[in-house]
Amino acid sequence: MKALTFKRYGKSPDIGFTDVPRPEPKADELLVQIHAVGLNPIDNMIPTGLFKPVLHFQLPATLGSDLAGVVTAVGSQVTRFKPGDAIYASIFDLGTGSLAEFAVVPERAAAMKPTNLDFVQAASIPMVGLTAWQALKERLNLRAGQKIFIPAGSGGIGTFAIQLAKQLGATVGTTTSTGNMPLVSRLGADEIVDYTKQEFDTVLSGYDAVLGTIRGDAIEKAIGILKPGSKIVSLVGPLDAAFARAKRLNFVLTFVFGLMSRKIMRLAKQRNVSYQFHFVRPDGAQLNEIGKLLEAQRIQPVIDTVFPFAQAKEALDYLAKGRAKGKVVVKM
């Protein structure tokens, strides 16, 4: 079968199509014929080697982690799915990829595709949906009446997280460019800062939570808009020692990640604010709950561009430009 792979880490990862063996499902896995793949920024970051100490692949490795497709075979221990079922899933951090004609998916990571979504729409959801769900509900414990800052509101994670935060009853602040202000307003954002005209930390105040989605000094600036006792959950780093311990990394990496996060931890402590880095995990049960919100049309997919499988590399290049409104999807 065909798969989009990278052969090495670094500046020349040699990304291209490769003929690879069709995977065989283990006892607890599904074999899925893939119909669509949602792309995420980390898909472009993995070949650089940035996450090599944390994410383990056997090279050449297949890119991609989000998928929607049809089950073609199941392992002997699978009880919730059967051949012919339409499913969606994230296989992030499971050592395999989804930009291929077929993929194996652990039963625990899969959920039935929402009935009102096509495969392209469904494939756009898993990583952003799970990331937002885990960050807002588990890490931030976001409650009705609280205020959360979700920068880059028109991006893949922003468009979903804004909608989920509104479902949880929160007030949402965000940043976006002039042209995308109507989009984020339509998604439910309450306070919108046009970053081409203003700095968000000079406009916003009194927030209870921040979802870090932008690299650079945005997270440090966000500390200034928070109330004492508030929380920051970052999806973009810096990585921290707690993350290293949760991943059971060695002492050296735990020490290094502690050094990486030392500045933000110090700044947060000065404001009586907590900081933590979050790495999404696959979870079919959570995708099932997210699917209910999608079927009820309380959350809607936001898709920028759909590329054919033959242009999957071009799709990654387009995503890397950072201008997509919502998600970029590859259709098989």
Secondary structure as the mmCIF struct_conf table of DSSP 4:
data_model
#
loop_
_struct_conf.conf_type_id
_struct_conf.id
_struct_conf.beg_label_comp_id
_struct_conf.beg_label_asym_id
_struct_conf.beg_label_seq_id
_struct_conf.end_label_comp_id
_struct_conf.end_label_asym_id
_struct_conf.end_label_seq_id
STRN STRN1 LYS A 2 PHE A 6
BEND BEND1 ARG A 8 LYS A 11
STRN STRN2 GLY A 16 ASP A 19
HELX_LH_PP_P HELX_LH_PP_P1 PRO A 21 PRO A 23
TURN_TY1_P TURN_TY1_P1 ALA A 27 ASP A 28
STRN STRN3 GLU A 29 GLY A 38
HELX_RH_AL_P HELX_RH_AL_P1 PRO A 41 MET A 45
HELX_RH_3T_P HELX_RH_3T_P1 ILE A 46 THR A 48
TURN_TY1_P TURN_TY1_P2 GLY A 49 VAL A 54
BEND BEND2 LEU A 55 LEU A 55
HELX_LH_PP_P HELX_LH_PP_P2 GLN A 58 GLN A 58
BEND BEND3 LEU A 59 PRO A 60
STRN STRN4 ALA A 61 THR A 62
STRN STRN5 ASP A 66 VAL A 74
TURN_TY1_P TURN_TY1_P3 SER A 76 GLN A 77
BEND BEND4 ARG A 80 ARG A 80
TURN_TY1_P TURN_TY1_P4 PRO A 83 GLY A 84
STRN STRN6 ALA A 86 SER A 90
TURN_TY1_P TURN_TY1_P5 PHE A 92 GLY A 95
BEND BEND5 SER A 98 LEU A 99
STRN STRN7 ALA A 100 ALA A 100
BEND BEND6 GLU A 101 GLU A 101
STRN STRN8 PHE A 102 PRO A 106
HELX_RH_3T_P HELX_RH_3T_P2 GLU A 107 ALA A 109
STRN STRN9 ALA A 110 MET A 112
HELX_LH_PP_P HELX_LH_PP_P3 LYS A 113 PRO A 114
TURN_TY1_P TURN_TY1_P6 THR A 115 ASN A 116
BEND BEND7 LEU A 117 LEU A 117
HELX_RH_AL_P HELX_RH_AL_P2 PHE A 119 ALA A 123
TURN_TY1_P TURN_TY1_P7 SER A 124 SER A 124
BEND BEND8 ILE A 125 ILE A 125
HELX_RH_AL_P HELX_RH_AL_P3 PRO A 126 TRP A 133
HELX_RH_PI_P HELX_RH_PI_P1 GLN A 134 ARG A 139
BEND BEND9 LEU A 140 LEU A 140
TURN_TY1_P TURN_TY1_P8 ALA A 144 GLY A 145
STRN STRN10 LYS A 147 PHE A 149
BEND BEND10 PRO A 151 ALA A 152
TURN_TY1_P TURN_TY1_P9 GLY A 153 SER A 154
BEND BEND11 GLY A 155 GLY A 155
HELX_RH_AL_P HELX_RH_AL_P4 GLY A 156 GLN A 167
TURN_TY1_P TURN_TY1_P10 LEU A 168 GLY A 169
STRN STRN11 THR A 171 THR A 176
HELX_RH_3T_P HELX_RH_3T_P3 THR A 178 ASN A 180
HELX_RH_AL_P HELX_RH_AL_P5 MET A 181 LEU A 187
TURN_TY1_P TURN_TY1_P11 GLY A 188 GLY A 188
BEND BEND12 ASP A 190 ASP A 190
STRN STRN12 GLU A 191 ASP A 194
TURN_TY1_P TURN_TY1_P12 TYR A 195 LYS A 197
HELX_RH_3T_P HELX_RH_3T_P4 PHE A 200 THR A 202
TURN_TY1_P TURN_TY1_P13 VAL A 203 VAL A 203
STRN STRN13 TYR A 207 GLY A 212
BEND BEND13 GLY A 216 ASP A 217
HELX_RH_AL_P HELX_RH_AL_P6 ALA A 218 ALA A 222
HELX_RH_3T_P HELX_RH_3T_P5 ILE A 223 ILE A 225
STRN STRN14 LEU A 226 SER A 234
BEND BEND14 LEU A 235 VAL A 236
HELX_RH_AL_P HELX_RH_AL_P7 ALA A 241 ALA A 246
TURN_TY1_P TURN_TY1_P14 LYS A 247 ARG A 248
HELX_RH_AL_P HELX_RH_AL_P8 PHE A 251 MET A 260
TURN_TY1_P TURN_TY1_P15 SER A 261 SER A 261
HELX_RH_AL_P HELX_RH_AL_P9 ARG A 262 GLN A 270
TURN_TY1_P TURN_TY1_P16 ARG A 271 ASN A 272
STRN STRN15 SER A 274 PHE A 277
HELX_RH_AL_P HELX_RH_AL_P10 GLY A 284 GLU A 295
TURN_TY1_P TURN_TY1_P17 ALA A 296 GLN A 297
BEND BEND15 ARG A 298 ILE A 299
STRN STRN16 ILE A 303 PRO A 308
HELX_RH_3T_P HELX_RH_3T_P6 PHE A 309 GLN A 311
HELX_RH_AL_P HELX_RH_AL_P11 ALA A 312 ALA A 320
TURN_TY1_P TURN_TY1_P18 LYS A 321 GLY A 322
BEND BEND16 LYS A 325 GLY A 326
STRN STRN17 LYS A 327 LYS A 331
#
